[in-house]
Amino acid sequence: MTDTSAHGDIVVHVFGRTDVGRTREHNEDCFVVADLTTMNATLQPEVREHRPGQRGSLFMVADGMGGAAAGEVASQMATEVVLDALDQTWRNVPSTDADTFANALRRAVEAANTRIHRYAMDHPENRGMGTTTTIAGVLADRLYLCQVGDSRGYLVRNGTAIQVTKDQSLVQRLIDAGELTAEEAETSERRNIILQALGPEGQVKVDLTTQQVRRGDVLVLCSDGMSGQMRSADIARIVTEQAPDLMATCKALIDLANENGGPDNITVIVARFEGEGLEPPVQGDFVGHQPYVSPAEARATLPVSAATIEQSMQDAALLEMSLVTTAETEIPVAPNHEAASGARSTTPIAPPPSAPAATPRLTVEQQRQVRVVFIGVTVLVTAWLIWAYLLKG
């Protein structure tokens, strides 16, 4: 995590809204916005514009499913459990580092899944209830997103909206396999089939990703009732046209979803990041789906450790010394009684006094071996340094 406290404040402007849509009888969506330092989970002015403390901020959209009131129960339960879990496992621990935060978010989502699943098992009339969710946690200048299902997160930067989450859906799986294009997926009969949700199963695989935040970035979280009725270009246009009024932005996005049919509940959270504590956008920044890798996971995937490099360099030096020594003189092996059994003696016989002094020189083959060893060590050292630099960045 980048420490921005010495360079100025980070200011979060945020607003959220939900709508039943044009065809549903009741709203099964739910959302929450929270300042995790104060655990203030409202849309009161003190949260709509706030400076995240050491514990960061949380934005969450949940899209319930299950019919009757089951979906509404699931989405509400998900937001409540996530907030409660973060209160227990994040606000009450001494560490405020990025890895602790990311893991706390993931565990909170898993706790919500366990609670909803257990509730459904205890209430047979709600068997099969569940909810999708997209959660964004902001800590200093980074976003950490947890994804289950097909709600979405977009980052709008320099007038362009880019999806930073990946749907856990059948059509997305087909897109990844090259069997379907993104355009074909928009009209596919299978576009509403999701592969995961909170609740239906006892275990859930949370897609945890991360994203650098730049000054002026706008985060948009939404249920598929919105994203399914417009394209990313529509989101970018509305965010740009309505800036900086986030209340008007949310309304315009929901209005467009309804104008395009409004077949589902529609929920959206829009957050804008400002302040001298954030760096401005940099050309070449990656924006998109980027899995989070913990420091421990990063170390496990390093191509070679520092200790291995040091040992390789020592081995190379010893090999060079050995080759030079061998080139100076041929050392015969003393015959002994073990030779017949196949054992080798390493006792050298001194050369005759009359033997001319040999000029130290490596043979062509020996020179080749030395070059190969040193080239290999150089490649390993360079690769390790590059990897360490990228992790630090």
Residue pairs with C-beta under 8 A, 6 or more apart in sequence:
1 97
1 98
1 139
1 140
1 141
1 142
2 140
2 141
2 142
3 140
4 10
4 140
4 141
4 277
4 278
5 277
7 276
7 277
8 275
8 276
8 277
9 51
9 275
9 276
9 277
10 51
10 52
10 140
10 141
10 273
10 274
10 275
10 277
10 278
11 49
11 50
11 51
11 273
11 274
11 275
12 49
12 50
12 51
12 52
12 57
12 138
12 271
12 272
12 273
13 48
13 49
13 244
13 246
13 271
13 272
13 273
13 274
14 33
14 47
14 48
14 49
14 57
14 59
14 246
14 269
14 270
14 271
14 272
15 43
15 48
15 246
15 247
15 249
15 250
15 269
15 270
16 31
16 33
16 43
16 59
16 250
16 267
16 268
16 269
16 270
17 247
17 250
17 251
17 254
17 267
17 268
18 27
18 29
18 30
18 31
18 265
18 266
18 267
18 268
19 27
19 254
19 257
19 258
19 262
19 265
19 266
19 267
20 26
20 27
20 265
20 266
21 27
21 225
21 257
21 258
21 262
21 263
21 264
21 265
21 266
22 258
22 261
22 262
22 263
23 261
23 262
23 263
23 264
24 264
24 265
26 69
26 72
27 72
27 265
28 63
28 64
28 65
28 66
28 71
28 72
28 74
28 75
28 131
28 265
29 61
29 62
29 63
29 64
29 75
29 223
29 225
29 265
29 266
29 267
30 61
30 62
30 64
30 72
30 75
30 76
30 78
30 79
30 131
30 267
31 59
31 60
31 61
31 62
31 79
31 221
31 267
31 269
32 41
32 58
32 59
32 60
32 79
32 82
32 83
33 41
33 42
33 43
33 47
33 57
33 58
33 59
33 60
33 269
34 40
34 41
34 47
34 57
34 58
34 59
34 83
35 41
35 46
35 47
35 50
35 52
35 53
35 57
36 52
36 53
36 55
36 56
36 57
36 58
36 86
36 90
36 91
36 137
37 52
37 53
37 54
37 55
37 56
37 91
38 53
39 83
39 87
39 91
40 46
40 47
41 47
41 58
41 83
48 246
50 57
51 275
52 138
52 139
52 140
54 96
55 90
55 91
55 96
55 139
56 101
56 137
56 138
56 139
56 140
57 137
57 138
57 271
58 82
58 83
58 86
58 135
58 136
58 137
58 138
59 135
59 136
59 138
59 219
59 221
59 269
59 271
60 78
60 79
60 82
60 133
60 134
60 135
60 136
60 221
60 269
61 133
61 134
61 135
61 151
61 221
61 222
61 223
61 267
61 268
61 269
62 74
62 75
62 76
62 78
62 79
62 131
62 132
62 133
62 151
62 198
63 71
63 75
63 131
63 132
63 133
63 149
63 150
63 151
63 223
63 224
63 225
63 265
63 267
64 70
64 71
64 72
64 73
64 74
64 75
64 76
64 129
64 130
64 131
65 71
65 74
65 129
65 130
65 131
65 132
65 197
66 73
66 74
66 126
66 128
66 129
66 130
66 199
68 125
68 126
70 120
70 125
70 126
70 128
70 129
71 129
71 130
71 131
73 119
73 126
73 129
74 116
74 129
74 130
74 131
74 198
74 199
75 131
75 133
77 112
77 115
77 116
77 119
77 131
78 112
78 116
78 131
78 133
78 198
81 108
81 111
81 112
81 115
81 116
82 108
82 109
82 111
82 112
82 133
82 135
85 104
85 107
85 108
85 111
85 112
86 104
86 105
86 108
89 104
89 107
89 108
90 100
90 101
90 104
90 108
93 100
93 104
96 139
98 139
98 140
98 142
98 144
99 294
99 295
101 137
101 139
101 144
102 137
102 144
102 208
102 210
102 292
102 294
103 294
105 135
105 137
105 144
105 146
105 208
106 146
106 206
106 208
108 135
108 146
109 133
109 135
109 146
109 148
109 198
109 204
109 206
110 204
110 206
112 133
112 198
113 148
113 198
113 199
113 201
113 202
113 203
113 204
114 202
116 129
116 130
116 131
116 198
116 199
117 198
117 199
117 200
117 201
117 202
119 126
119 129
119 199
120 126
120 127
120 128
120 129
120 130
120 199
120 200
121 127
128 200
129 199
129 200
130 197
130 198
130 199
130 200
131 149
131 197
131 198
131 199
132 148
132 149
132 150
132 151
132 194
132 197
132 198
132 223
132 224
133 146
133 147
133 148
133 149
133 151
133 198
134 145
134 146
134 147
134 149
134 151
134 152
134 153
134 165
134 221
134 222
135 145
135 146
135 147
136 143
136 144
136 145
136 153
136 219
136 221
136 271
137 143
137 144
137 145
137 146
138 144
138 213
138 271
138 273
140 277
141 212
141 213
141 277
141 278
141 279
142 210
142 211
142 212
142 213
143 155
143 164
143 210
143 211
143 212
143 213
143 219
144 208
144 209
144 210
144 292
145 153
145 164
145 165
145 207
145 208
145 209
145 210
145 211
146 206
146 207
146 208
147 153
147 165
147 166
147 168
147 206
147 207
147 208
147 209
148 168
148 196
148 197
148 198
148 204
148 206
148 207
149 167
149 168
149 169
149 194
149 196
149 197
149 198
150 167
150 168
150 169
150 172
150 194
150 224
151 165
151 221
151 222
151 223
151 224
151 227
152 163
152 165
152 167
152 221
152 222
152 224
152 227
153 163
153 164
153 165
153 219
153 220
153 221
154 161
154 162
154 163
154 164
154 219
154 220
154 221
154 222
154 232
154 235
155 161
155 162
155 164
155 211
155 217
155 218
155 219
155 220
155 287
156 162
156 217
156 218
156 219
156 220
156 235
156 236
156 239
156 240
157 214
157 216
157 217
157 218
157 281
157 285
157 287
158 281
159 236
159 240
160 232
160 236
161 220
161 232
161 233
161 235
161 236
161 239
162 232
162 287
162 288
163 232
163 288
163 289
164 209
164 211
164 287
164 288
164 289
164 290
165 207
165 209
165 289
166 172
166 207
166 209
166 289
167 194
168 194
168 195
168 196
168 207
169 191
169 193
169 194
169 195
170 190
170 193
170 194
170 195
171 180
171 185
171 188
171 190
171 191
171 193
172 185
173 195
174 180
174 185
174 188
174 190
175 181
175 182
175 185
180 188
185 191
191 228
192 224
196 204
196 205
197 204
198 204
207 291
208 291
208 292
209 289
209 290
209 291
209 292
210 290
210 291
210 292
211 287
211 290
212 285
212 286
213 273
213 278
214 273
214 278
214 279
214 280
214 281
214 282
214 285
215 273
215 274
215 275
215 278
215 279
215 280
215 281
216 272
216 273
216 274
216 280
216 281
217 272
217 273
217 278
217 281
218 239
218 243
218 270
218 271
218 272
218 273
219 269
219 270
219 271
219 272
219 273
220 235
220 239
220 253
220 268
220 269
220 270
221 268
221 269
222 253
222 266
222 267
222 268
222 269
223 264
223 265
223 266
223 267
223 268
224 264
225 257
225 262
225 263
225 264
225 265
225 266
225 267
226 253
226 254
226 257
226 266
226 267
226 268
228 263
228 264
229 256
229 257
229 260
229 261
229 262
229 263
229 266
230 253
230 256
230 257
230 260
234 256
235 253
238 249
238 252
238 253
238 256
239 249
239 270
241 252
242 248
242 249
242 252
243 249
243 272
244 272
246 270
246 271
246 272
249 270
250 268
250 269
250 270
253 268
253 270
254 266
254 268
257 266
258 266
293 301
295 391
298 391
302 384
302 387
303 380
303 383
303 384
303 387
304 312
304 380
304 383
304 384
305 384
306 384
308 380
309 377
309 380
309 381
309 384
312 376
312 377
312 380
313 377
313 381
315 373
316 370
316 373
316 374
316 377
319 369
319 370
319 373
320 370
320 373
323 362
323 366
323 369
323 370
324 360
324 362
326 366
327 358
327 360
327 361
327 362
327 363
327 366
328 358
328 360
329 351
329 358
331 348
331 349
332 348
332 349
333 344
333 345
333 346
333 347
333 348
333 349
334 345
334 347
334 348
334 349
336 345
336 347
338 344
338 345
339 345
362 370
